[in-house]
């Protein structure tokens, strides 16, 4: 697991406060933002979010449903939406990061409660909480 994937999983699981993650993202260089978004895209792809996870993610993010990132995930097929979100810039990219972390948190949480309920060997589901 890469350093960025570890950070993303810790944010999604609440081990690291999401506000801290958003602050790190906002202060990152453009290249670092691209790398973080690539890692987040991989994590979210592997979590297989469903429509309920997407809706829960919007709520968890605290973003207004009228923000570009929220509109995109509601109106577009999710794989298309992921690509569009990665192409945003400025505050819209920061909102997209927060939204995707929140959707990933919902989808990964659901999977931990169902498929991995009785334990699993997924490295990212067995992170230390310190």
Steps between C-alpha positions, in 0.01 A plus 500: 500500500641838401537790741212680327277191517579466870405865560177458303400190694577668833285797398216276385508298822513808724847416632610840372251789506360580157558870565871429533497307173323780317753747640789280382340473157445875472866566585637232266675589175313443176702183437429371853128568447508297178669213684254516791204500261644200311539308826150600612359396164659156536368459855149606408498279189593200716226578753223467235272778627132459429238776467424490873874545579513799265198660667643431845835642389338824390336530840819405689703756305285787622521652153204680349328274247523787249883499496649379172646181645166394652307579184749301292470182713122522499456570128775287342573127510747463787800392291451804278451720806830381652688610189326837493571562869872435454505765225360779718725768645516749784233482766297261283786247512521536879126438525536201267772360727275538806203348317695201370653433844147509643362266233797268552438508875137399448577224250797361691306514827216303343744239372672471838158439659395240242773323305768546767271479802675198649849629429705512186853520373457839332797702617292821487232355729754416769665837559617600846273762656774716643 
